């Protein structure tokens, strides 16, 4: 059995460790079936072949692909460059891929779509999502509730469906919550790995990073714990099961 390559983009160790643990919990994978790489402190081999892995999962992070290059820190630029360098292999081979939050921006930018901070922002916390007609037929989302809550936290968003992509999940504040390219390349704006304790931790870690007014942190945490968020984790589990 080939392992899944899990790429993490968070430079905060406590957030990265918690995210990895949540990815394992939601996907049903264990450490023996994953190869974890933290791109803030590790470099991918230039000869990396994605076909050596059952699939690639990209986590979230505080960077934005839409930030002007001159404003990106050397670390953010390095992380983004490494992920972007894998995308030609992934899309050309239609290799199983699940991009979570930041990963949606990476996929959309690679496909020539518009990713920006112009519109489609939404409050950090639970967001009401719904399956599109295509989402009701896709293997990862078919037979799920047509409406469900998911945890979101982002500054940028996909502004229009990228060329060649299929729209699977929408929300009113941010229309492009999940897309697919080809048959096996997926990305979500929401965090399929996250539960309420995850988001409480992230709200505390990133409260001064411009996602929300810091004084609203406690209210956002309370909203996360009051929400019932289970469907997104099932999507990640189905991805691991389908391609593992």
PyMOL commands that set and color helices and strands:
alter all, ss='L'
color gray80, all
select helices_A, chain A and resi 13-27+31-33+50-52+69-71+74-93+102-110+196-205+214-226+231-243
alter helices_A, ss='H'
color red, helices_A
select strands_A, chain A and resi 4-8+34-38+55-58+97-100+115-116+125-131+147-152+157-158+165-171+178-181+185-188
alter strands_A, ss='S'
color yellow, strands_A
deselect
rebuild
show_as cartoon
